[in-house]
Amino acid sequence: MTILLTSFSEAESEICTIRNTVFGEEQNVPPEIDWDGKDGQCLHVLVLSEKGEAVATGRLAPEGKIGRLAVLRIHRGRGAGTGMLRALVEAARGQGLRQVFLHAQTQALRFYEQEGFRVRGESFHEAEIEHYYMYRHLGDNGESGPRRARPQVQGAPEPVRESPARMPGSGIRSEEEGN
């Protein structure tokens, strides 16, 4: 699998296809909620399968909000979500952000907690789906709280490395992982 950090304009077609499938078709999120007009300001991540097909996407807003993480159903459980999240956290750290945050759907709480995110406050509804506000401080070791071992996720991508092909001269990084 390959993880690319890119702009919305560079990967708009792939991002739209994935988000329309996951949020629109599967979760019935109204388009006016998903398509909030902020994509052009965000750094995006795109995961490509071994066959080069776009299978997952997410974004990082300038203020540190991670969102719109979506993995096509048949590619879930293979490390794409973990790889995307780690790439976005590293990008935030590279931008000098001291904290990132997100709105986690209830069924994804454990996933985010395993990556060092903590819940703050009570649940709330967004697009008629229960969510929790979660945050993660980005210290020198990137952990929120005491240093701990990373959870081992079979097939999870390795750290991000440079790939200037997507955004020449931008310093944006990508990652390519073998089996």
TIKOL-142219 format. One record per atom (N, C-alpha, C, O): residue in three letters; x, y, z; atom name. Coordinates in steps of 0.2 Angstrom, whole numbers, plus 2048, in hexadecimal, padded with zeros to 3 digits. Layout:
BEGIN
> ALA,X,Y,Z,CA
...
This chain:
BEGIN
> MET,804,7FA,800,N
> MET,800,800,800,CA
> MET,804,806,800,C
> MET,80A,806,803,O
> THR,802,80B,7FD,N
> THR,806,812,7FC,CA
> THR,801,817,800,C
> THR,7FB,818,7FF,O
> ILE,805,81B,804,N
> ILE,801,821,807,CA
> ILE,804,827,805,C
> ILE,80B,828,805,O
> LEU,800,82C,802,N
> LEU,802,832,7FF,CA
> LEU,7FF,838,803,C
> LEU,7F9,838,804,O
> LEU,803,83D,804,N
> LEU,801,843,807,CA
> LEU,800,848,801,C
> LEU,805,848,7FD,O
> THR,7FA,84B,800,N
> THR,7F9,84E,7FA,CA
> THR,7F4,854,7FB,C
> THR,7F2,855,800,O
> SER,7F3,858,7F6,N
> SER,7EE,85D,7F6,CA
> SER,7E7,85B,7F3,C
> SER,7E7,856,7F0,O
> PHE,7E2,85E,7F5,N
> PHE,7DB,85C,7F2,CA
> PHE,7DB,85D,7EB,C
> PHE,7D9,859,7E7,O
> SER,7DE,862,7E8,N
> SER,7DE,863,7E1,CA
> SER,7E2,85E,7DD,C
> SER,7E0,85C,7D7,O
> GLU,7E7,85B,7E0,N
> GLU,7EB,856,7DD,CA
> GLU,7E7,84F,7DD,C
> GLU,7E8,84B,7D8,O
> ALA,7E3,84E,7E2,N
> ALA,7E0,847,7E2,CA
> ALA,7D8,848,7E3,C
> ALA,7D5,843,7E6,O
> GLU,7D5,84D,7E1,N
> GLU,7CE,84E,7E2,CA
> GLU,7CA,848,7E0,C
> GLU,7C5,847,7E3,O
> SER,7CB,846,7DA,N
> SER,7C7,840,7D7,CA
> SER,7C7,83A,7DC,C
> SER,7C1,838,7DE,O
> GLU,7CD,838,7DE,N
> GLU,7CD,832,7E3,CA
> GLU,7CA,834,7E9,C
> GLU,7C7,830,7EC,O
> ILE,7CB,83A,7EC,N
> ILE,7C9,83C,7F3,CA
> ILE,7C1,83C,7F2,C
> ILE,7BE,839,7F7,O
> CYS,7BE,83F,7ED,N
> CYS,7B7,83F,7EC,CA
> CYS,7B4,838,7EC,C
> CYS,7AF,837,7EF,O
> THR,7B7,834,7E8,N
> THR,7B4,82D,7E7,CA
> THR,7B4,829,7EE,C
> THR,7AF,826,7EF,O
> ILE,7B9,82A,7F2,N
> ILE,7BA,826,7F8,CA
> ILE,7B5,829,7FD,C
> ILE,7B1,825,800,O
> ARG,7B5,82F,7FE,N
> ARG,7B0,833,803,CA
> ARG,7A9,832,801,C
> ARG,7A5,831,805,O
> ASN,7A7,832,7FA,N
> ASN,7A0,832,7F8,CA
> ASN,79E,82A,7FA,C
> ASN,798,829,7FC,O
> THR,7A2,826,7F9,N
> THR,7A1,81F,7FA,CA
> THR,7A0,81E,802,C
> THR,79B,81B,804,O
> VAL,7A5,81F,806,N
> VAL,7A5,81E,80D,CA
> VAL,7A0,822,811,C
> VAL,79B,820,814,O
> PHE,7A0,829,810,N
> PHE,79C,82D,814,CA
> PHE,795,82E,810,C
> PHE,790,82E,814,O
> GLY,795,82F,80A,N
> GLY,78E,830,807,CA
> GLY,78A,829,806,C
> GLY,784,829,809,O
> GLU,78D,824,803,N
> GLU,789,81E,802,CA
> GLU,788,81A,808,C
> GLU,783,817,80A,O
> GLU,78E,818,80C,N
> GLU,78E,814,812,CA
> GLU,78B,817,818,C
> GLU,787,814,81C,O
> GLN,78C,81E,819,N
> GLN,78A,821,820,CA
> GLN,785,826,81F,C
> GLN,783,829,824,O
> ASN,783,827,819,N
> ASN,77D,82C,817,CA
> ASN,77F,833,81A,C
> ASN,77A,836,81C,O
> VAL,785,835,81A,N
> VAL,787,83C,81C,CA
> VAL,785,841,816,C
> VAL,787,840,810,O
> PRO,781,846,818,N
> PRO,77F,84A,812,CA
> PRO,785,84E,80F,C
> PRO,78A,84F,813,O
> PRO,785,84F,809,N
> PRO,78B,852,805,CA
> PRO,78D,858,808,C
> PRO,793,85A,808,O
> GLU,788,85C,80A,N
> GLU,78A,863,80D,CA
> GLU,78E,863,813,C
> GLU,791,868,815,O
> ILE,78D,85D,817,N
> ILE,792,85C,81D,CA
> ILE,798,85A,81B,C
> ILE,79E,85C,81D,O
> ASP,799,855,816,N
> ASP,79F,852,814,CA
> ASP,7A3,857,810,C
> ASP,7A9,858,812,O
> TRP,7A0,85A,80C,N
> TRP,7A4,85F,807,CA
> TRP,7A3,866,80A,C
> TRP,79E,86A,808,O
> ASP,7A7,868,80F,N
> ASP,7A6,86E,813,CA
> ASP,7AA,874,810,C
> ASP,7AA,879,813,O
> GLY,7AD,873,80A,N
> GLY,7B1,878,807,CA
> GLY,7B8,87A,80A,C
> GLY,7BB,87E,808,O
> LYS,7BA,875,80E,N
> LYS,7C1,876,812,CA
> LYS,7C6,872,80F,C
> LYS,7CC,872,811,O
> ASP,7C4,86E,80A,N
> ASP,7C9,869,807,CA
> ASP,7CF,86C,804,C
> ASP,7D5,86A,805,O
> GLY,7CE,872,801,N
> GLY,7D4,876,7FE,CA
> GLY,7D9,878,803,C
> GLY,7DF,879,801,O
> GLN,7D7,879,809,N
> GLN,7DC,87C,80E,CA
> GLN,7DF,876,812,C
> GLN,7E4,877,816,O
> CYS,7DD,870,811,N
> CYS,7E0,86A,814,CA
> CYS,7E5,866,811,C
> CYS,7E6,866,80A,O
> LEU,7E9,863,815,N
> LEU,7EE,85E,812,CA
> LEU,7EA,857,812,C
> LEU,7E7,855,817,O
> HIS,7EB,854,80C,N
> HIS,7E7,84D,80C,CA
> HIS,7EC,847,80B,C
> HIS,7F1,848,809,O
> VAL,7E9,842,80D,N
> VAL,7ED,83B,80D,CA
> VAL,7E8,837,808,C
> VAL,7E2,837,809,O
> LEU,7EC,833,804,N
> LEU,7E9,82E,800,CA
> LEU,7ED,828,800,C
> LEU,7F3,828,800,O
> VAL,7E9,822,801,N
> VAL,7EC,81C,802,CA
> VAL,7EA,818,7FB,C
> VAL,7E5,818,7F9,O
> LEU,7F0,815,7F8,N
> LEU,7EF,811,7F2,CA
> LEU,7F0,80A,7F4,C
> LEU,7F5,808,7F7,O
> SER,7EC,806,7F1,N
> SER,7ED,7FF,7F2,CA
> SER,7F3,7FC,7EE,C
> SER,7F7,800,7EA,O
> GLU,7F5,7F6,7EE,N
> GLU,7FB,7F3,7EB,CA
> GLU,7FA,7F4,7E3,C
> GLU,7FE,7F4,7DF,O
> LYS,7F3,7F4,7E1,N
> LYS,7F2,7F5,7DA,CA
> LYS,7F1,7FC,7D8,C
> LYS,7F0,7FD,7D2,O
> GLY,7F3,801,7DC,N
> GLY,7F3,808,7DB,CA
> GLY,7EC,80B,7DB,C
> GLY,7EB,811,7D9,O
> GLU,7E7,808,7DE,N
> GLU,7E0,80A,7DE,CA
> GLU,7E0,80E,7E5,C
> GLU,7E2,80C,7EA,O
> ALA,7DC,814,7E5,N
> ALA,7DB,818,7EB,CA
> ALA,7D6,815,7EF,C
> ALA,7D0,813,7ED,O
> VAL,7D8,813,7F5,N
> VAL,7D3,810,7FA,CA
> VAL,7D2,813,800,C
> VAL,7CD,811,804,O
> ALA,7D5,819,802,N
> ALA,7D4,81C,808,CA
> ALA,7D6,823,807,C
> ALA,7DB,825,804,O
> THR,7D3,828,80C,N
> THR,7D5,82F,80C,CA
> THR,7D4,832,812,C
> THR,7D0,82F,816,O
> GLY,7D7,837,814,N
> GLY,7D6,83B,81A,CA
> GLY,7D9,842,819,C
> GLY,7DC,843,814,O
> ARG,7D8,847,81E,N
> ARG,7DB,84D,81D,CA
> ARG,7DD,850,824,C
> ARG,7DB,84E,829,O
> LEU,7E1,855,823,N
> LEU,7E4,859,829,CA
> LEU,7E3,860,827,C
> LEU,7E5,863,823,O
> ALA,7DF,864,82C,N
> ALA,7DD,86B,82B,CA
> ALA,7E3,86F,82E,C
> ALA,7E6,86C,833,O
> PRO,7E4,875,82C,N
> PRO,7E9,879,82F,CA
> PRO,7E9,87A,836,C
> PRO,7EF,87B,839,O
> GLU,7E3,87A,83A,N
> GLU,7E3,87A,841,CA
> GLU,7E4,874,845,C
> GLU,7E4,874,84B,O
> GLY,7E6,86E,841,N
> GLY,7E7,868,844,CA
> GLY,7E2,863,844,C
> GLY,7E2,85E,847,O
> LYS,7DC,864,841,N
> LYS,7D7,860,841,CA
> LYS,7D8,85A,83C,C
> LYS,7D8,85C,836,O
> ILE,7D8,854,83E,N
> ILE,7D8,84E,83A,CA
> ILE,7D1,84C,838,C
> ILE,7CD,84C,83D,O
> GLY,7CF,84B,832,N
> GLY,7C8,849,830,CA
> GLY,7C8,846,82A,C
> GLY,7CC,845,826,O
> ARG,7C2,844,828,N
> ARG,7BF,841,822,CA
> ARG,7C4,83A,821,C
> ARG,7C5,839,81B,O
> LEU,7C6,837,826,N
> LEU,7C9,830,825,CA
> LEU,7C4,82B,822,C
> LEU,7BF,82A,826,O
> ALA,7C5,829,81D,N
> ALA,7C1,824,819,CA
> ALA,7C4,81E,816,C
> ALA,7C9,820,812,O
> VAL,7C3,818,817,N
> VAL,7C6,812,814,CA
> VAL,7C0,80F,810,C
> VAL,7BB,80D,814,O
> LEU,7C1,80D,80A,N
> LEU,7BC,809,807,CA
> LEU,7BB,802,80A,C
> LEU,7C0,7FF,80D,O
> ARG,7B5,800,80B,N
> ARG,7B3,7FA,80F,CA
> ARG,7B8,7F4,80E,C
> ARG,7BA,7F1,812,O
> ILE,7B9,7F2,807,N
> ILE,7BD,7EC,806,CA
> ILE,7C4,7ED,808,C
> ILE,7C8,7E8,808,O
> HIS,7C7,7F3,80A,N
> HIS,7CE,7F4,80C,CA
> HIS,7CE,7F5,813,C
> HIS,7D4,7F7,815,O
> ARG,7C9,7F5,817,N
> ARG,7CA,7F6,81E,CA
> ARG,7CD,7F0,822,C
> ARG,7CD,7EA,81F,O
> GLY,7D0,7F2,827,N
> GLY,7D4,7ED,82B,CA
> GLY,7DB,7EB,828,C
> GLY,7DD,7E6,82A,O
> ARG,7DD,7EF,823,N
> ARG,7E4,7ED,820,CA
> ARG,7E9,7F2,822,C
> ARG,7EE,7F2,81F,O
> GLY,7E8,7F7,826,N
> GLY,7ED,7FC,828,CA
> GLY,7EC,802,825,C
> GLY,7F0,807,826,O
> ALA,7E8,803,820,N
> ALA,7E7,80A,81D,CA
> ALA,7E5,80F,822,C
> ALA,7E8,815,821,O
> GLY,7E1,80E,826,N
> GLY,7DF,813,82B,CA
> GLY,7E4,815,82F,C
> GLY,7E5,81B,831,O
> THR,7E8,810,832,N
> THR,7ED,812,836,CA
> THR,7F3,815,833,C
> THR,7F5,81A,835,O
> GLY,7F4,813,82D,N
> GLY,7F9,817,829,CA
> GLY,7F8,81E,827,C
> GLY,7FC,823,828,O
> MET,7F1,81F,825,N
> MET,7EF,826,824,CA
> MET,7EF,82A,82A,C
> MET,7F2,830,82A,O
> LEU,7ED,828,830,N
> LEU,7ED,82C,836,CA
> LEU,7F4,82D,838,C
> LEU,7F6,833,83A,O
> ARG,7F9,829,838,N
> ARG,800,82A,83A,CA
> ARG,803,82F,835,C
> ARG,807,833,837,O
> ALA,801,82E,82F,N
> ALA,804,833,82A,CA
> ALA,802,83A,82B,C
> ALA,805,83F,82B,O
> LEU,7FB,83B,82D,N
> LEU,7F8,842,82E,CA
> LEU,7FB,844,835,C
> LEU,7FD,84A,835,O
> VAL,7FC,840,83A,N
> VAL,7FF,842,840,CA
> VAL,806,845,83F,C
> VAL,808,84A,842,O
> GLU,80A,841,83B,N
> GLU,811,843,83A,CA
> GLU,811,849,836,C
> GLU,816,84E,837,O
> ALA,80C,84A,831,N
> ALA,80C,851,82D,CA
> ALA,80B,856,832,C
> ALA,80E,85C,831,O
> ALA,806,855,837,N
> ALA,805,85B,83B,CA
> ALA,80B,85C,83F,C
> ALA,80C,862,841,O
> ARG,80E,857,842,N
> ARG,814,859,845,CA
> ARG,819,85D,841,C
> ARG,81D,861,843,O
> GLY,81A,85B,83B,N
> GLY,81E,85E,836,CA
> GLY,81D,865,835,C
> GLY,821,869,833,O
> GLN,816,867,836,N
> GLN,814,86E,835,CA
> GLN,814,872,83B,C
> GLN,813,878,83C,O
> GLY,817,86F,841,N
> GLY,818,872,847,CA
> GLY,812,872,84B,C
> GLY,812,876,850,O
> LEU,80D,86E,84A,N
> LEU,807,86E,84E,CA
> LEU,809,86B,855,C
> LEU,80C,866,854,O
> ARG,806,86D,85A,N
> ARG,807,86A,861,CA
> ARG,802,865,863,C
> ARG,803,861,867,O
> GLN,7FC,865,85F,N
> GLN,7F7,861,860,CA
> GLN,7F2,85F,85A,C
> GLN,7F2,864,856,O
> VAL,7F0,85A,85A,N
> VAL,7EB,858,854,CA
> VAL,7E4,856,858,C
> VAL,7E4,854,85E,O
> PHE,7DF,857,854,N
> PHE,7D8,855,857,CA
> PHE,7D4,852,852,C
> PHE,7D5,853,84C,O
> LEU,7CE,84F,854,N
> LEU,7CA,84C,84F,CA
> LEU,7C3,84A,852,C
> LEU,7C2,84B,858,O
> HIS,7BE,849,84E,N
> HIS,7B8,847,850,CA
> HIS,7B7,840,84E,C
> HIS,7B6,83E,848,O
> ALA,7B7,83B,853,N
> ALA,7B7,834,852,CA
> ALA,7B0,831,853,C
> ALA,7AD,832,857,O
> GLN,7AE,82D,84E,N
> GLN,7A8,829,84E,CA
> GLN,7A9,824,854,C
> GLN,7AF,822,855,O
> THR,7A4,823,857,N
> THR,7A4,81E,85D,CA
> THR,7A8,818,85C,C
> THR,7AC,816,860,O
> GLN,7A6,815,856,N
> GLN,7A9,80E,855,CA
> GLN,7B1,80F,853,C
> GLN,7B4,809,853,O
> ALA,7B3,815,853,N
> ALA,7BB,815,851,CA
> ALA,7BF,818,857,C
> ALA,7C5,819,857,O
> LEU,7BC,818,85D,N
> LEU,7BF,81B,863,CA
> LEU,7C5,817,865,C
> LEU,7CB,81A,866,O
> ARG,7C5,810,865,N
> ARG,7CA,80C,867,CA
> ARG,7D0,80D,861,C
> ARG,7D6,80D,863,O
> PHE,7CE,80D,85B,N
> PHE,7D3,80E,856,CA
> PHE,7D8,815,857,C
> PHE,7DE,814,857,O
> TYR,7D4,81A,859,N
> TYR,7D8,820,85A,CA
> TYR,7DC,820,861,C
> TYR,7E1,823,861,O
> GLU,7D9,81D,866,N
> GLU,7DC,81C,86C,CA
> GLU,7E3,819,86C,C
> GLU,7E7,81A,86F,O
> GLN,7E3,813,867,N
> GLN,7E9,810,866,CA
> GLN,7EE,814,863,C
> GLN,7F4,812,863,O
> GLU,7EC,819,860,N
> GLU,7F1,81E,85D,CA
> GLU,7F3,824,861,C
> GLU,7F5,829,85F,O
> GLY,7F1,824,868,N
> GLY,7F3,829,86C,CA
> GLY,7EE,82E,86D,C
> GLY,7EF,833,870,O
> PHE,7E8,82E,86A,N
> PHE,7E3,833,86B,CA
> PHE,7DF,832,871,C
> PHE,7DE,82C,873,O
> ARG,7DC,837,874,N
> ARG,7D8,837,87A,CA
> ARG,7D2,83B,879,C
> ARG,7D1,840,876,O
> VAL,7CC,838,87C,N
> VAL,7C6,83B,87C,CA
> VAL,7C5,841,881,C
> VAL,7C8,841,886,O
> ARG,7C2,846,87E,N
> ARG,7C0,84C,883,CA
> ARG,7B9,84E,882,C
> ARG,7B7,84F,87C,O
> GLY,7B6,84E,887,N
> GLY,7AF,850,887,CA
> GLY,7AA,84A,886,C
> GLY,7AC,844,886,O
> GLU,7A4,84C,885,N
> GLU,79E,847,884,CA
> GLU,79D,846,87C,C
> GLU,7A0,84A,878,O
> SER,799,841,87B,N
> SER,798,83F,874,CA
> SER,793,845,871,C
> SER,790,849,874,O
> PHE,794,846,86A,N
> PHE,78F,84A,867,CA
> PHE,78E,847,860,C
> PHE,791,842,85E,O
> HIS,789,84A,85D,N
> HIS,787,847,856,CA
> HIS,789,84C,850,C
> HIS,788,852,851,O
> GLU,78C,849,84B,N
> GLU,78E,84D,845,CA
> GLU,78B,848,840,C
> GLU,78C,842,83F,O
> ALA,787,84B,83B,N
> ALA,784,848,836,CA
> ALA,780,842,838,C
> ALA,780,83C,835,O
> GLU,77D,843,83E,N
> GLU,779,83D,841,CA
> GLU,77D,837,844,C
> GLU,77A,832,844,O
> ILE,783,838,844,N
> ILE,788,833,846,CA
> ILE,78B,835,84D,C
> ILE,78D,83A,84D,O
> GLU,78B,830,852,N
> GLU,78E,832,858,CA
> GLU,796,833,858,C
> GLU,799,82E,855,O
> HIS,799,838,85A,N
> HIS,7A0,839,85A,CA
> HIS,7A2,83B,861,C
> HIS,79E,83D,865,O
> TYR,7A9,83B,862,N
> TYR,7AC,83E,867,CA
> TYR,7B2,842,865,C
> TYR,7B5,841,860,O
> TYR,7B3,848,869,N
> TYR,7B9,84C,867,CA
> TYR,7BF,848,86A,C
> TYR,7BF,846,870,O
> MET,7C4,847,866,N
> MET,7CB,844,869,CA
> MET,7D0,849,867,C
> MET,7D0,84C,862,O
> TYR,7D6,848,86B,N
> TYR,7DC,84C,869,CA
> TYR,7E2,848,86B,C
> TYR,7E2,843,86E,O
> ARG,7E8,84A,868,N
> ARG,7EE,847,869,CA
> ARG,7F3,84D,869,C
> ARG,7F4,851,865,O
> HIS,7F7,84D,86F,N
> HIS,7FD,852,86F,CA
> HIS,802,84F,86B,C
> HIS,804,849,86B,O
> LEU,806,854,868,N
> LEU,80C,852,864,CA
> LEU,812,854,867,C
> LEU,815,859,866,O
> GLY,815,850,86C,N
> GLY,81B,852,86F,CA
> GLY,821,84F,86B,C
> GLY,820,84D,865,O
> ASP,827,84F,86E,N
> ASP,82D,84D,86A,CA
> ASP,82C,845,868,C
> ASP,82E,844,862,O
> ASN,829,841,86C,N
> ASN,828,83A,86A,CA
> ASN,821,839,866,C
> ASN,81F,834,864,O
> GLY,81D,83E,866,N
> GLY,817,83E,862,CA
> GLY,811,83B,866,C
> GLY,80B,83A,864,O
> GLU,812,839,86C,N
> GLU,80D,835,870,CA
> GLU,809,83A,875,C
> GLU,80C,840,876,O
> SER,803,839,876,N
> SER,7FF,83C,87B,CA
> SER,800,839,882,C
> SER,7FD,833,883,O
> GLY,803,83C,886,N
> GLY,804,839,88D,CA
> GLY,80B,835,88D,C
> GLY,80F,836,889,O
> PRO,80B,830,891,N
> PRO,812,82C,892,CA
> PRO,813,829,88C,C
> PRO,80F,826,888,O
> ARG,81A,828,88A,N
> ARG,81C,824,885,CA
> ARG,81A,81D,885,C
> ARG,81A,81A,88B,O
> ARG,817,81A,880,N
> ARG,815,813,880,CA
> ARG,817,810,879,C
> ARG,818,813,874,O
> ALA,817,809,879,N
> ALA,818,806,873,CA
> ALA,812,807,86E,C
> ALA,80C,807,870,O
> ARG,814,807,868,N
> ARG,80F,808,863,CA
> ARG,80B,801,862,C
> ARG,80E,7FC,862,O
> PRO,804,801,861,N
> PRO,801,7FB,860,CA
> PRO,803,7F8,859,C
> PRO,805,7FB,855,O
> GLN,804,7F1,859,N
> GLN,806,7EE,853,CA
> GLN,800,7EC,84F,C
> GLN,7FB,7E9,851,O
> VAL,800,7EF,849,N
> VAL,7FA,7EE,845,CA
> VAL,7FD,7EA,83F,C
> VAL,801,7ED,83B,O
> GLN,7FB,7E4,83E,N
> GLN,7FD,7E0,838,CA
> GLN,7FC,7E4,831,C
> GLN,7F6,7E6,830,O
> GLY,801,7E5,82D,N
> GLY,800,7E8,827,CA
> GLY,800,7EF,827,C
> GLY,7FE,7F2,822,O
> ALA,801,7F2,82D,N
> ALA,801,7F9,82E,CA
> ALA,807,7FC,82A,C
> ALA,80C,7FA,82A,O
> PRO,806,802,827,N
> PRO,80B,805,823,CA
> PRO,811,808,827,C
> PRO,810,809,82D,O
> GLU,817,808,825,N
> GLU,81C,80B,828,CA
> GLU,81C,812,828,C
> GLU,818,815,825,O
> PRO,821,816,82B,N
> PRO,821,81D,82B,CA
> PRO,822,820,824,C
> PRO,824,81C,81F,O
> VAL,81F,826,823,N
> VAL,81F,829,81D,CA
> VAL,826,82B,81A,C
> VAL,82A,82D,81E,O
> ARG,827,82B,814,N
> ARG,82D,82D,811,CA
> ARG,82C,831,80B,C
> ARG,826,831,808,O
> GLU,830,835,809,N
> GLU,82F,83A,803,CA
> GLU,82D,836,7FD,C
> GLU,82F,831,7FB,O
> SER,829,83A,7F9,N
> SER,827,838,7F2,CA
> SER,825,83F,7EF,C
> SER,81F,841,7EF,O
> PRO,82A,842,7EC,N
> PRO,828,848,7E9,CA
> PRO,824,848,7E3,C
> PRO,822,84D,7E0,O
> ALA,822,842,7E1,N
> ALA,81D,842,7DB,CA
> ALA,817,845,7DC,C
> ALA,814,848,7D7,O
> ARG,814,845,7E2,N
> ARG,80D,847,7E3,CA
> ARG,80D,84F,7E3,C
> ARG,808,852,7E0,O
> MET,811,852,7E7,N
> MET,811,859,7E8,CA
> MET,819,85C,7E7,C
> MET,81C,85D,7ED,O
> PRO,81B,85D,7E1,N
> PRO,822,85F,7E1,CA
> PRO,824,865,7E5,C
> PRO,820,86A,7E5,O
> GLY,829,865,7E8,N
> GLY,82C,86A,7EC,CA
> GLY,828,86C,7F2,C
> GLY,82A,871,7F5,O
> SER,823,868,7F4,N
> SER,81F,86A,7FA,CA
> SER,822,867,800,C
> SER,820,869,806,O
> GLY,826,862,800,N
> GLY,829,85F,806,CA
> GLY,824,85A,809,C
> GLY,825,857,80E,O
> ILE,81E,859,805,N
> ILE,819,854,807,CA
> ILE,81C,84D,806,C
> ILE,820,84C,802,O
> ARG,81B,849,80B,N
> ARG,81E,842,80B,CA
> ARG,819,83D,809,C
> ARG,813,83E,80A,O
> SER,81B,837,807,N
> SER,816,831,806,CA
> SER,81A,82B,808,C
> SER,820,82B,80A,O
> GLU,817,826,807,N
> GLU,819,81F,80A,CA
> GLU,817,81A,805,C
> GLU,811,819,803,O
> GLU,81C,815,804,N
> GLU,81A,80F,800,CA
> GLU,81C,809,804,C
> GLU,821,809,807,O
> GLU,817,805,805,N
> GLU,819,7FF,809,CA
> GLU,817,7F8,805,C
> GLU,813,7F8,801,O
> GLY,81C,7F4,806,N
> GLY,81B,7ED,802,CA
> GLY,816,7E9,806,C
> GLY,813,7EC,80B,O
> ASN,816,7E3,805,N
> ASN,811,7DE,808,CA
> ASN,814,7DD,80F,C
> ASN,812,7DA,813,O
